[in-house]
């Protein structure tokens, strides 16, 4: 029943594409309309570095001439998540507009040592 309701709400799922040489097995980005202009964004990834090695952050690549990578939730701390000891990580947030209207891609970025100084792009998905 829940899957049926999600499909009625226009949930889309897209596979994350791994960057060469990165610690990543598979992952998905799901975007679902919640009504009233709000959208849920969920990321599930497997084969990640364990939390003791660093954090991950979900970023959006803005549309337009000044394409920039920005934390998808508006700030870095709200866009970070850890992978469990099994290498699986989950992230979700609610945005007040369709992410496809503001972002051309969603990126999964690794922050070694929990520092923003040497971020590494792990995987990405293009939005329509």
C-alpha positions in Angstrom: 0.0 0.0 0.0 2.8 2.4 0.9 4.5 1.8 -2.5 1.2 2.4 -4.3 0.8 5.7 -2.4 4.4 6.8 -3.2 3.8 6.1 -6.9 0.6 8.1 -6.8 2.6 11.0 -5.4 5.0 10.9 -8.3 8.1 9.3 -6.7 11.1 9.0 -9.0 14.1 6.9 -8.4 17.5 7.2 -10.1 20.6 5.2 -9.6 23.8 7.0 -8.4 26.6 6.6 -10.8 30.0 5.9 -9.1 33.0 8.0 -9.9 36.1 5.9 -11.0 38.2 4.5 -8.2 35.8 5.5 -5.4 34.7 3.3 -2.4 31.0 2.8 -3.5 29.0 -0.2 -4.5 25.5 1.0 -5.4 23.0 3.7 -4.4 19.7 5.4 -5.3 18.2 8.9 -5.0 14.4 9.0 -4.5 12.4 12.2 -4.9 8.8 12.3 -3.9 6.2 15.0 -4.0 4.6 15.5 -0.6 2.0 18.0 -1.8 1.9 21.7 -1.1 5.1 22.2 -3.1 7.2 20.2 -0.7 9.5 17.3 -1.9 11.2 14.5 0.1 14.7 13.6 -1.1 16.1 10.3 0.1 19.6 8.8 -0.7 20.5 5.2 0.0 24.1 4.1 -0.6 26.0 0.9 -0.1 29.8 0.0 -0.1 30.8 3.3 1.7 33.7 3.9 4.1 32.7 3.3 7.7 31.9 6.3 9.9 35.2 6.2 11.7 37.0 7.3 8.5 34.8 10.3 7.7 31.4 11.7 6.8 29.4 12.0 3.7 27.5 15.1 2.5 24.7 15.3 -0.1 25.1 18.3 -2.4 23.1 19.7 -5.2 24.7 21.1 -8.4 22.8 24.4 -9.0 21.3 25.1 -12.4 22.4 28.1 -14.5 25.6 29.8 -15.6 27.2 29.7 -12.1 26.9 26.0 -11.4 27.9 25.4 -7.8 27.9 22.5 -5.4 25.8 23.4 -2.4 24.6 21.3 0.6 21.2 20.1 -0.5 19.6 20.9 2.9 20.7 24.5 2.9 23.7 24.0 5.3 26.5 21.4 5.6 25.6 20.0 9.0 22.0 19.2 7.9 23.3 17.6 4.7 25.8 15.2 6.3 25.4 11.6 7.2 27.6 8.7 8.4 27.9 5.2 6.8 27.3 2.4 9.3 29.9 -0.3 10.0 28.3 -2.3 7.2 29.1 0.4 4.7 25.4 1.4 4.2 24.3 5.0 4.6 20.9 6.7 4.4 20.0 10.4 4.2 16.7 12.2 3.7 15.5 15.8 3.8 12.4 17.8 2.8 12.8 20.6 0.4 10.2 23.4 -0.2 10.5 23.1 -4.0 11.1 20.4 -6.6 14.9 19.8 -6.5 14.8 19.3 -10.3 13.9 23.0 -10.7 17.0 24.2 -8.7 19.5 21.4 -9.2 20.8 19.7 -12.3 22.5 16.9 -10.3 22.7 15.5 -6.8 26.2 14.5 -5.7 27.4 12.2 -2.9 30.7 13.6 -1.5 33.1 12.0 1.0 34.7 14.2 3.7 37.8 12.4 4.9 38.5 13.0 8.5 35.2 14.8 8.8 36.8 17.9 7.1 35.6 20.0 4.2 39.2 20.6 3.1 39.6 17.6 0.8 36.1 16.6 -0.4 35.9 13.7 -2.8 33.0 13.2 -5.3 31.9 9.5 -4.8 28.8 9.3 -7.0 26.3 11.5 -8.8 22.9 11.4 -10.5 21.7 13.8 -13.1 18.2 15.3 -12.7 15.8 15.8 -15.6 
